[in-house]
Structures are given as structure tokens and as C-alpha cells.
């Protein structure tokens, strides 16, 4: 198949630059959860909260290392959904794709509402739902314009977050080391007020359930890299820098928070960073941090819409989502996949307005444990895929394979068990399991409906050739794939079904 302009070839635009990927990778893990949610962790764990972030960070680093290994060996827009499909079977790829899409479209709606809540502090007369819809429209337009506009917005959004954290760490270090005017070296808040572990050592691990969700997003770089000119380079940098990012941004800043203010201080309740900056005497601390948190929210909304649309695009390329989601605009973006994902975000905003304590809360809870399911399937995929990767493609290796892979998978299962044990998170786990069960039912129903077309020897061969070609050239229709690889026709029943469902260019 000849390559034409974006929108004609079926290829996504390679519009992301290395600086975009670098900032997506660096800023991907910094969300509003760090700036606001860290207060709850410090209150639950005590001064040792930074150790909870460190333990959780190790888990994220392991998952990213596994994902980096697979992504460098085989860059793909589908990333871990494709790896799960290749390693574990169609059910796993279908599960990862739809669960990850569902997770992010719910996040998009939630972040739009959160961003509107921040804006209301400056614009109190405008209704919350109107501002949330405005934010949704702005981010949808950004993603529709071009992938480079997404990358540019994310570059600056992430840049604000990164600079803020770095400045806070520098100023906080001066403050606790006694280099601040009128201050002496002081680490007393780590040991006073009940000691380092006022609620017991066990609290260290109970906090992981909450912390892990504030670190979600590191894996987006492996999806975005497929839309850059040098995907391998971007993935290698993202994978290798994740240790530094988590150590500095999370562990370092939380350590300083626990040192500057007592862990049981009532001032930590809103935003601990605002409280710490006010303790240091920094003027306009609240307005500064509100702006930064708004930036973090918009960054998450922007990335969430991007990620959800690419996952939907890949599902359509694998004939597991409506064919229209494969449509590429003249600017090289999956227009219908973006719009479909955005619509769900709009519906979440409406649900938050009409029924915040029922429908919206149900949606949030039903996506609560999904990212852990995805991470678990990444572990299992790497466990199965590693022996099949040619040595020359192993430019990034998971450490101490398979021992660390297995231990990481067991740790994730441990977090899921802890979610079940904790009364506050049990409903999230059960509703997330229900969501996964529904996805699996949909998968097997789909397979049953098209089983004859796919399960014949010709049908399976056609799918294998399609997958191989799509990995190398981007998404395309099945007939174009077979023509490109120069092999026999698709199973007639399969061709007939695809034509009936409206896939373009599907003719015998």
C-alpha cells in the first residue's frame, strides 16, 4: 500500500518531537493527585509517607521497565494492548484496550469537573458544569487540530508542573537545611508528634492503594512514541528516566512536606503544598498553586483524551470497535475516535451535574481498580513475550527476568487484595471487576458472532498477516493489508461481514 498524505494512507501523523515526548514522559506522572491528594497520605501514614511513595514508585518503575522492553522491541500505537494480544491472546488485548479506554474517558470527565472547580475560585458566578464543558471543548479542539498541537500543549502544561515541583524542592531544601532567612537546620517534624510511624509500620503499605493512582500516566509515553519520528529513542529515554522522575518529584517533595509541617497539622487539609509555601512565607501561595493544579488538571485531561482516542483507534484496527473509528483526518489524527472519547467525557460532566452522588460516583468507582488490571496484564505479557524477542531488539531489558516480573505481578495482586480488605476501596474493586467481566462477555460474544470467519485456518492467517503489517505501517483495512503482504484472500465469510459492517474498501 502506497503512503499518501495523512488521512489517505490510514497512517497517524508523525507529529511529535523528541522534546514533546521528553516532557510527556517527565510530566506524565505529575497530576493533581500529587498536589492535592498527598495530604490524605501524609495524614494516614505520618511523616514516613515519603516511604510509601518510594515503595509505590518501585512498582511503577518495574511496570515501566517491562513496558519499555516490549515497546522498544516493537513500537506500536496500541502499545500494551497489542503486547497483551500477542502474548496472552485476543481476550487480553481486547480487555486491555477497552479497560484502558474506559479508565481514561472517565478520568477526562472527572478532570474537567475538577478543573471547573478550580476556575470557580476566580469565576464564582459561572456554573460549574458550563466551565467543565468549556474545558472539554478546548481540549477536544486541541486534539482534533493535530497531534503536534497536543504535544505542544502537553509540553507547556507539563513544563509548568515540572518547574513548580523543582522550585518547591529547591526552596524547601533551603528552608529545612537552615539556609532560609531566620531559619535553622530543622528535621524535628519527622520524629516529633508520634515519631516517624505514628500509625504503625503497616500504614506504609495501606497507603499504596491511594498513591498508585496518583502516579498513573508514565505509560502514556510508550503510546505517544509511535507518533514520533524516532519512537525507540523516545521510549528508551522515558523508561530510563522514570526512576529519576519518581525519586525527585514524588519522594523528594513529599519528604520536604513532611519535614516543613507536622504530619497532623490541620493546615495540610486543603493543599499541602500551599500550606508549606505559606509556612515559608511565600506570598500569593494559594493563587500560585491553584494555577499549577489547574495546569495539572488540563494536562491530565489533554493526555487522557489523546490516550483514549488512540486506544479506540487501535481497537478499530483490530476489528474490535466500530470501523468509523479508523477514520484519519487530513491533519493525521483519528477524528472519530477523538470525538467518541470526548462524548463520553461530556456525558460524565453532565452526570456530575445531574447526579453527582449516584451516577458520577458509580462511574468513578467502576474505574477505580482498572489501571491495576492493566498493569497486571502488562506484567504477564512481558513474562510471555521476553523469550520471543530477538536479542538484537532487546535494547531495554527488564532487570532480573523473570524473578522481578513475577514479584511485581504478585505485588499488584497484593494491592488488589488490600483494596478488597479496605472498606473504603472495596466497592471500587468489585465494580471494576464487574466492568472487566462485562468486557470479557462482550469479547466472547463478538468471537462467537464472527467465529467462523476468524477460526478457519485462512482467517487466522489473515489476522496474523494483518497484525504484522499494521505494526509496521499503521492501521489499514484488512484487504489493503493482504494486498500489501502479497498473500491470499481473506476468508469470504470474513470479507462479507466486514462489508456489511461498513469498513471502507472491503471488497473481495
C-alpha positions in Angstrom: 0.0 0.0 0.0 1.5 3.3 -1.0 1.8 6.0 1.6 0.0 9.3 0.8 -0.9 12.2 2.9 -2.3 11.7 6.3 -5.9 10.8 6.0 -5.4 8.9 2.8 -2.9 6.3 3.8 -4.5 5.3 7.1 -1.4 6.3 9.0 -1.3 8.6 12.0 0.7 11.7 11.7 4.3 11.5 13.0 4.0 15.0 14.5 5.5 14.5 18.0 9.1 15.8 18.5 11.6 14.5 21.0 11.1 17.5 23.3 7.3 16.7 23.3 8.0 13.0 24.2 10.5 14.0 26.9 8.1 16.4 28.6 5.2 13.9 28.2 7.3 11.3 29.9 8.5 13.7 32.7 5.2 15.3 33.4 3.0 12.3 32.8 3.3 11.1 36.3 2.6 14.5 37.9 -1.1 15.0 38.3 -3.5 16.9 40.6 -3.3 13.8 42.9 0.2 14.8 43.9 -0.6 18.4 44.6 -3.9 17.8 46.4 -4.2 14.1 47.3 -0.8 13.9 49.1 -2.5 15.4 52.2 -4.6 12.3 52.7 -1.5 10.0 52.5 0.5 12.1 55.0 -2.4 12.1 57.4 -2.8 8.3 57.1 0.8 7.3 57.2 2.6 10.1 59.0 6.0 11.6 58.3 7.1 8.3 56.7 4.6 9.0 53.8 7.6 9.6 51.5 8.5 5.9 52.0 5.0 4.9 50.8 5.6 7.0 47.7 9.0 5.3 47.3 7.6 1.8 47.6 4.8 2.6 45.1 7.4 4.2 42.8 9.4 1.0 42.7 6.2 -0.8 41.5 5.6 1.8 38.7 9.3 1.6 37.7 9.1 -2.1 37.3 6.0 -1.9 35.2 7.5 0.9 33.0 10.7 -1.2 32.6 8.7 -4.2 31.4 6.7 -1.9 29.1 9.8 -0.2 27.8 11.4 -3.5 26.9 8.4 -4.6 24.8 7.8 -1.1 23.3 11.4 -0.6 22.2 11.4 -4.0 20.6 8.0 -3.3 18.9 6.9 0.3 18.9 3.1 0.5 18.4 0.2 2.9 18.9 -1.6 0.1 20.6 1.4 -0.4 22.9 0.4 -2.7 25.8 -2.9 -3.7 24.3 -1.0 -5.2 21.3 1.5 -6.8 23.5 -1.2 -8.4 25.6 -2.9 -9.7 22.5 0.3 -11.2 21.1 1.4 -12.8 24.4 -1.8 -13.8 26.1 -4.4 -14.0 23.4 -7.2 -12.0 21.9 -9.2 -11.8 25.2 -6.2 -10.0 26.9 -5.7 -7.5 24.1 -9.5 -6.8 24.0 -9.6 -6.4 27.8 -6.6 -4.1 28.0 -7.8 -1.9 25.1 -11.3 -1.4 26.3 -10.5 -1.2 30.0 -7.7 1.4 29.4 -10.0 3.4 27.2 -12.8 3.3 29.8 -10.4 4.3 32.5 -9.2 7.4 30.6 -12.6 8.6 29.4 -13.9 8.6 33.0 -10.7 10.4 34.0 -11.4 13.0 31.3 -14.8 13.7 32.7 -13.5 13.8 36.3 -10.6 16.2 35.4 -13.0 18.5 33.5 -15.1 18.8 36.6 -12.1 19.2 38.9 -10.7 21.9 36.6 -14.0 23.8 36.6 -14.0 23.6 40.4 -10.6 25.4 40.5 -11.8 28.0 38.0 -14.8 28.7 40.2 -12.5 30.2 42.8 -11.7 33.0 40.3 -15.1 33.0 38.5 -17.7 32.1 41.2 -20.7 33.4 39.2 -20.3 30.9 36.3 -21.9 27.5 36.9 -19.6 24.5 37.4 -21.0 22.5 34.5 -20.6 25.3 32.0 -16.9 25.7 32.8 -16.4 21.9 32.7 -18.0 21.8 29.2 -15.8 24.7 28.1 -12.6 22.9 29.2 -13.8 19.7 27.4 -14.4 21.7 24.2 -11.0 23.3 24.4 -9.1 20.0 24.9 -11.2 18.2 22.2 -10.3 21.0 19.7 -6.6 20.8 20.7 -6.6 17.0 20.0 -8.5 17.4 16.7 -6.3 20.1 15.3 -3.1 17.9 15.1 -1.0 15.5 17.2 1.7 18.2 17.3 -0.8 20.7 18.9 -1.5 18.0 21.6 2.2 17.6 22.0 2.8 21.4 22.2 0.0 21.9 24.8 1.3 19.0 26.9 4.9 20.3 26.6 3.9 23.6 28.3 1.4 22.1 30.7 3.9 19.5 31.9 6.6 22.2 31.9 4.6 24.3 34.4 4.2 21.2 36.7 7.9 20.2 36.5 9.2 23.8 37.1 6.9 24.2 40.1 8.0 21.0 41.7 11.7 21.8 41.1 11.3 25.3 42.5 9.4 23.9 45.5 12.1 21.3 46.2 14.9 23.9 45.9 13.1 26.4 48.3 12.0 23.6 50.6 15.6 22.3 50.9 16.9 25.8 51.7 14.2 26.0 54.4 14.8 22.8 56.2 18.6 23.0 55.9 18.6 26.4 57.7 19.7 28.4 54.6 16.4 30.3 54.7 16.4 33.8 56.4 15.6 33.3 60.1 15.7 29.5 60.0 18.0 26.9 61.5 18.5 23.3 60.4 15.3 21.5 61.4 14.1 18.0 60.8 12.2 17.7 64.1 8.8 17.2 62.4 10.0 13.8 61.2 10.4 12.4 64.7 8.1 14.5 66.9 4.3 14.2 67.1 4.4 10.4 67.5 7.6 9.6 65.6 8.2 8.5 62.0 5.5 5.9 62.1 2.7 7.3 64.4 0.1 4.9 62.9 2.4 1.9 62.7 4.6 0.5 60.0 1.6 -1.2 58.4 0.2 2.2 57.4 3.1 2.4 55.0 1.6 -0.3 52.8 -2.1 0.6 53.2 -1.3 4.0 51.6 -0.1 2.3 48.4 -3.7 1.8 47.3 -4.2 5.6 47.1 -0.7 6.6 46.0 -0.6 4.3 42.9 -3.4 6.2 41.3 -1.5 9.5 41.6 1.4 8.0 39.6 -0.7 6.8 36.7 0.4 8.2 33.3 4.0 7.2 33.0 3.0 4.6 30.4 1.4 7.2 28.0 4.9 8.0 26.6 5.0 4.5 25.1 1.8 5.1 23.2 2.8 8.7 22.1 6.2 7.5 20.9 4.6 5.6 18.0 3.6 9.1 16.5 7.1 10.4 16.6 9.9 10.1 14.0 12.2 8.2 16.5 9.9 6.0 18.6 12.7 3.9 20.0 14.7 6.8 21.2 11.7 8.4 23.0 10.7 5.1 24.7 14.3 4.5 25.9 14.6 8.0 27.4 11.1 7.7 29.1 11.9 4.3 30.5 15.4 5.2 31.8 14.3 8.5 33.4 11.3 7.1 35.3 13.4 6.4 38.4 14.7 9.9 38.5 11.2 11.4 37.9 9.6 9.4 40.8 12.5 9.9 43.1 12.6 13.7 42.7 9.0 14.7 42.1 7.3 12.4 44.5 9.6 11.1 47.1 11.7 14.3 47.3 8.8 16.7 47.5 6.7 14.6 50.0 9.8 14.3 52.2 10.1 18.0 52.3 6.4 18.4 53.0 6.6 16.1 56.0 9.7 18.0 57.2 8.3 21.5 56.8 4.9 20.9 58.5 3.8 18.4 61.3 2.0 15.4 59.7 -1.1 16.0 61.8 -1.3 19.7 61.1 -4.8 20.9 60.1 -3.2 23.2 57.6 -2.4 20.2 55.4 -6.1 19.6 54.7 -6.5 21.6 51.5 -3.3 21.5 49.6 -0.1 20.6 51.5 2.0 22.5 49.0 0.0 25.7 49.7 0.4 25.1 53.4 4.2 24.5 53.1 4.7 27.6 50.9 2.7 29.7 53.4 4.8 28.3 56.2 7.9 29.5 54.3 6.3 32.9 53.9 5.9 32.9 50.1 3.3 35.5 49.0 0.2 34.5 47.0 1.0 30.8 47.6 -2.7 29.8 47.2 -3.2 31.5 43.9 0.1 30.2 42.6 -0.7 26.6 43.5 -4.3 26.9 42.2 -2.9 27.9 38.9 -0.4 25.0 38.9 -3.1 22.5 39.9 -5.3 23.8 37.1 -2.4 23.2 34.7 -2.0 19.7 36.1 -5.7 19.0 35.6 -5.7 20.3 32.0 -2.6 18.3 31.3 -4.3 15.1 32.5 -7.5 16.0 30.6 -5.4 16.6 27.4 -3.4 13.4 27.8 -6.5 11.4 28.8 -8.4 12.3 25.6 -5.3 11.6 23.5 -4.7 8.2 25.1 -8.3 7.1 25.0 -8.7 8.1 21.3 -5.5 6.1 20.3 -6.7 3.0 22.1 -10.1 3.2 20.4 -8.3 3.7 17.1 -6.2 0.5 17.7 -9.3 -1.4 18.7 -11.0 -0.5 15.5 -7.9 -1.5 13.6 -8.2 -4.9 15.2 -11.9 -5.0 14.3 -12.9 -4.7 17.9 -14.5 -1.3 17.7 -16.7 0.4 15.0 -15.0 0.8 11.7 -15.6 4.6 11.7 -13.0 5.0 14.5 -10.3 4.2 11.9 -11.0 7.5 10.0 -7.9 9.7 9.8 -8.4 13.4 9.2 -6.3 15.4 6.8 -4.3 16.5 9.7 -3.4 12.9 10.5 -5.5 12.4 13.7 -8.2 9.8 14.4 -11.0 12.3 14.3 -13.9 9.9 15.1 -12.0 8.2 17.9 -11.3 11.6 19.5 -14.9 12.7 19.2 -16.3 9.4 20.5 -14.0 9.5 23.5 -14.8 13.2 24.1 -18.6 12.4 24.0 -18.1 10.1 27.0 -16.3 12.8 28.8 -19.2 15.2 28.1 -21.6 12.7 29.4 -19.6 12.3 32.6 -19.7 16.1 33.1 -23.5 16.0 32.7 -23.7 13.1 35.1 -21.6 15.1 37.6 -24.2 17.9 37.3 -27.4 15.8 37.4 -26.4 13.0 39.7 -23.0 13.6 41.5 -23.6 11.2 44.3 -25.0 8.3 42.3 -24.2 8.1 38.5 -21.0 10.0 38.6 -19.8 8.3 41.8 -20.6 4.9 40.2 -18.6 5.8 37.1 -15.6 6.8 39.2 -15.8 3.7 41.4 -16.2 1.4 38.5 -12.9 2.6 37.0 -11.0 2.6 40.4 -9.0 -0.7 40.1 -8.9 -0.9 36.3 -5.4 0.6 35.9 -4.1 -2.2 38.3 -5.7 -4.8 36.0 -3.9 -3.2 33.0 -0.6 -3.2 34.9 -1.0 -6.8 35.9 -1.7 -7.8 32.2 1.5 -5.8 31.2 3.5 -8.0 33.7 2.0 -11.2 32.3 2.6 -10.0 28.7 6.3 -9.3 29.4 6.7 -12.7 31.1 5.4 -14.5 28.0 6.9 -12.1 25.4 10.5 -11.9 26.6 11.6 -15.3 25.2 10.2 -14.4 21.8 12.1 -11.1 21.3 15.2 -11.3 19.2 18.4 -10.5 21.2 19.2 -7.5 18.9 15.9 -5.9 19.7 16.4 -6.1 23.5 17.8 -2.6 23.8 15.9 -2.1 27.1 15.8 -5.2 29.4 13.7 -5.9 32.5 16.1 -6.4 35.4 16.5 -10.0 36.8 13.9 -11.5 34.5 11.8 -13.5 35.3 12.1 -13.0 39.1 11.3 -9.3 39.3 8.5 -9.7 36.8 6.8 -12.3 38.9 7.4 -10.3 42.2 5.9 -7.2 40.6 2.8 -9.2 39.4 2.4 -10.6 43.0 2.8 -7.1 44.4 0.0 -5.8 42.2 -2.2 -8.7 43.3 -1.4 -7.8 46.9 -2.6 -4.2 46.2 -5.8 -5.6 44.8 -6.3 -7.8 47.8 -5.7 -4.7 50.0 -8.4 -2.8 48.1 -10.8 -5.6 48.9 -9.8 -5.6 52.6 -10.2 -1.8 53.0 -13.8 -0.8 53.4 -13.3 2.5 51.6 -11.9 0.9 48.4 -13.8 -2.5 48.3 -16.6 -1.1 46.2 -14.1 0.2 43.7 -12.5 -3.2 43.3 -15.9 -5.0 43.0 -17.3 -2.5 40.5 -14.0 -2.6 38.4 -14.2 -6.4 38.4 -17.8 -6.1 37.1 -16.6 -3.8 34.4 -13.9 -6.3 33.4 -16.5 -9.1 33.4 -18.7 -7.1 31.0 -15.8 -6.5 28.7 -15.0 -10.2 28.6 -18.6 -11.1 27.9 -18.5 -8.6 25.0 -15.3 -10.2 23.7 -16.7 -13.7 23.8 -20.0 -12.6 22.3 -18.0 -10.9 19.5 -15.9 -14.1 18.9 -19.0 -16.2 18.8 -20.6 -13.9 16.2 -17.6 -13.9 13.9 -16.0 -17.2 15.0 -16.4 -19.0 11.7 -14.6 -16.2 9.8 -11.7 -16.0 12.3 -11.2 -19.5 13.4 -10.7 -21.1 9.9 -7.0 -21.6 9.0 -7.3 -18.9 6.3 -9.0 -16.5 8.7 -6.3 -16.9 11.4 -3.6 -16.5 8.8 -5.2 -13.3 7.5 -5.3 -11.9 11.0 -1.7 -12.7 11.6 -0.6 -11.0 8.4 -2.8 -8.0 9.2 -1.3 -7.6 12.7 2.2 -7.9 11.3 1.6 -5.3 8.6 -0.3 -2.9 10.9 2.6 -2.9 13.4 5.0 -1.9 10.5 2.8 0.6 8.7 0.0 1.7 10.9 -3.7 0.8 10.7 -5.3 -0.1 7.4 -8.2 -2.1 6.2 -7.9 -5.9 6.0 -8.0 -6.1 2.2 -5.3 -3.5 1.9 -3.2 -5.5 4.4 -3.4 -8.7 2.4 -2.6 -6.8 -0.8 0.4 -5.3 0.9 1.9 -8.5 2.2 1.1 -10.2 -1.1 -0.7 -13.2 0.3 -4.0 -14.9 -0.4 -7.5 -13.5 0.0 -9.4 -13.2 3.3 -11.9 -15.8 4.3 -15.1 -15.0 2.3 -17.3 -15.0 5.3 -15.0 -12.5 7.0 -15.0 -10.3 3.9 -18.8 -10.4 3.7 -19.1 -9.5 7.4 -16.7 -6.6 7.1 -18.5 -5.2 4.1 -21.8 -5.4 5.9 -20.4 -3.5 8.9 -19.2 -0.7 6.6 -15.4 -1.0 6.6 -14.1 1.0 3.7 -12.5 -0.6 0.7 -13.6 -4.1 1.9 -14.4 -5.9 -1.4 -13.4 -9.5 -2.4 
